[in-house]
Amino acid sequence: MAEIVFSRITPQNYHRAFQVHGECQAFPSSEQTFLSCLGNKYFAYQAEWEQQIAGFYVGHQVLDELTLIDIGVSPLMRGKGLGRRLMEHFEQQCRQRGAQQLWLEVRESNSVAINLYQAFDFAEIEHRKNYYPAAGGGWEDAIVMSKMFF
Ligand SMILES: CC(C)(COP(=O)(O)OP(=O)(O)OC[C@H]1O[C@@H](n2cnc3c(N)ncnc32)[C@H](O)[C@@H]1OP(=O)(O)O)[C@@H](O)C(=O)NCCC(=O)NCCS
């Protein structure tokens, strides 16, 4: 895989990462919400690959519990290992920040992301009924996944 350059997402450089977020979500956050995830307690990184920002993630820290808030790879760049590299970078950051436990939430239908998380040893903790709005109308369950990290 070509070299990937990770950089912190900031209020100055967030535009392309926000665009990738929009390419990844059926119900994207507003720009204001995305920007609010760059502040205190959050850490967000973007991955530049083949001269473009192709992926990103947002993490959040409360004491020694860290949550993966969002992760995404631009559709044309998927299936090439970038999601895995983003997860590795996220975990490296978690380790540096003294994480004891990692958390995330994922749509029940998102088998690609669930496979990725399982490959990183996340396990299901609970189902949240009707947690997300569904693309075709109605609601969809969330799966809460976690991993001890010490
Ligand atoms: C989830 C996502 C980040 C994965 O990124 P990616 O660059 O395609 O992932 P990788 O190529 O690194 O693959 C990593 C693992 O994901 C899983 N995976 C990737 N593509 C898959 C597919 N088409 N079908 C099933 N599993 C798949 C596999 O477990 C894979 O590991 P493997 O290659 O050892 O089998 C990407 O699909 C994405 O941006 N999806 C939309 C946003 C999203 O759903 N984010 C998660 C919100 S909770």
The ligand as an SDF file (V2000), in Angstrom:
LIG
                    3D

 48 50  0  0  0  0  0  0  0  0999 V2000
  -15.9660    0.6470    7.4000 C   0  0  0  0  0  0  0  0  0  0  0  0
  -14.9150    1.2860    6.4900 C   0  0  0  0  0  0  0  0  0  0  0  0
  -14.2290    2.4420    7.2340 C   0  0  0  0  0  0  0  0  0  0  0  0
  -13.8490    0.2150    6.1370 C   0  0  0  0  0  0  0  0  0  0  0  0
  -12.8420    0.8540    5.3620 O   0  0  0  0  0  0  0  0  0  0  0  0
  -12.0350    0.0740    4.2280 P   0  0  0  0  0  0  0  0  0  0  0  0
  -10.8830    0.9290    3.8350 O   0  0  0  0  0  0  0  0  0  0  0  0
  -12.9470   -0.3810    3.1720 O   0  0  0  0  0  0  0  0  0  0  0  0
  -11.5260   -1.1920    5.0810 O   0  0  0  0  0  0  0  0  0  0  0  0
  -10.2650   -2.1400    4.7670 P   0  0  0  0  0  0  0  0  0  0  0  0
  -10.0450   -2.2480    3.3030 O   0  0  0  0  0  0  0  0  0  0  0  0
   -9.1160   -1.6910    5.6060 O   0  0  0  0  0  0  0  0  0  0  0  0
  -10.7930   -3.5420    5.3180 O   0  0  0  0  0  0  0  0  0  0  0  0
  -10.7100   -3.7910    6.7160 C   0  0  0  0  0  0  0  0  0  0  0  0
  -11.6850   -4.8770    7.1130 C   0  0  0  0  0  0  0  0  0  0  0  0
  -13.0220   -4.4430    6.9300 O   0  0  0  0  0  0  0  0  0  0  0  0
  -13.8220   -5.5340    6.5230 C   0  0  0  0  0  0  0  0  0  0  0  0
  -14.2880   -5.3010    5.1510 N   0  0  0  0  0  0  0  0  0  0  0  0
  -13.8240   -4.3790    4.2710 C   0  0  0  0  0  0  0  0  0  0  0  0
  -14.5520   -4.4280    3.1220 N   0  0  0  0  0  0  0  0  0  0  0  0
  -15.4660   -5.4090    3.2980 C   0  0  0  0  0  0  0  0  0  0  0  0
  -16.5260   -5.9200    2.4910 C   0  0  0  0  0  0  0  0  0  0  0  0
  -16.7650   -5.4420    1.2750 N   0  0  0  0  0  0  0  0  0  0  0  0
  -17.2980   -6.8930    2.9980 N   0  0  0  0  0  0  0  0  0  0  0  0
  -17.0850   -7.3890    4.2450 C   0  0  0  0  0  0  0  0  0  0  0  0
  -16.0970   -6.9290    5.0750 N   0  0  0  0  0  0  0  0  0  0  0  0
  -15.3160   -5.9570    4.6050 C   0  0  0  0  0  0  0  0  0  0  0  0
  -12.9260   -6.7610    6.5670 C   0  0  0  0  0  0  0  0  0  0  0  0
  -12.9640   -7.2880    7.8750 O   0  0  0  0  0  0  0  0  0  0  0  0
  -11.5660   -6.1390    6.3060 C   0  0  0  0  0  0  0  0  0  0  0  0
  -10.5110   -6.9160    6.7830 O   0  0  0  0  0  0  0  0  0  0  0  0
   -9.7780   -7.9690    5.7840 P   0  0  0  0  0  0  0  0  0  0  0  0
   -9.3050   -7.1670    4.6100 O   0  0  0  0  0  0  0  0  0  0  0  0
   -8.6830   -8.5170    6.6120 O   0  0  0  0  0  0  0  0  0  0  0  0
  -10.8340   -8.9550    5.4120 O   0  0  0  0  0  0  0  0  0  0  0  0
  -15.5430    1.7770    5.1440 C   0  0  0  0  0  0  0  0  0  0  0  0
  -16.2650    0.7230    4.5710 O   0  0  0  0  0  0  0  0  0  0  0  0
  -16.4540    2.9730    5.2840 C   0  0  0  0  0  0  0  0  0  0  0  0
  -16.0100    4.1250    5.2590 O   0  0  0  0  0  0  0  0  0  0  0  0
  -17.7730    2.7260    5.4060 N   0  0  0  0  0  0  0  0  0  0  0  0
  -18.7480    3.8220    5.5150 C   0  0  0  0  0  0  0  0  0  0  0  0
  -18.6390    4.5460    6.8310 C   0  0  0  0  0  0  0  0  0  0  0  0
  -18.9280    3.6190    7.9910 C   0  0  0  0  0  0  0  0  0  0  0  0
  -19.7320    2.7110    7.8950 O   0  0  0  0  0  0  0  0  0  0  0  0
  -18.2400    3.8710    9.0920 N   0  0  0  0  0  0  0  0  0  0  0  0
  -18.4440    3.1290   10.3160 C   0  0  0  0  0  0  0  0  0  0  0  0
  -19.4280    3.8400   11.1540 C   0  0  0  0  0  0  0  0  0  0  0  0
  -19.7200    2.9440   12.6830 S   0  0  0  0  0  0  0  0  0  0  0  0
  1  2  1  0
  2  3  1  0
  2  4  1  0
  2 36  1  0
  4  5  1  0
  5  6  1  0
  6  7  2  0
  6  8  1  0
  6  9  1  0
  9 10  1  0
 10 11  2  0
 10 12  1  0
 10 13  1  0
 13 14  1  0
 14 15  1  0
 15 16  1  0
 15 30  1  0
 16 17  1  0
 17 18  1  0
 17 28  1  0
 18 19  1  0
 18 27  1  0
 19 20  2  0
 20 21  1  0
 21 22  1  0
 21 27  2  0
 22 23  1  0
 22 24  2  0
 24 25  1  0
 25 26  2  0
 26 27  1  0
 28 29  1  0
 28 30  1  0
 30 31  1  0
 31 32  1  0
 32 33  2  0
 32 34  1  0
 32 35  1  0
 36 37  1  0
 36 38  1  0
 38 39  2  0
 38 40  1  0
 40 41  1  0
 41 42  1  0
 42 43  1  0
 43 44  2  0
 43 45  1  0
 45 46  1  0
 46 47  1  0
 47 48  1  0
M  END
$$$$
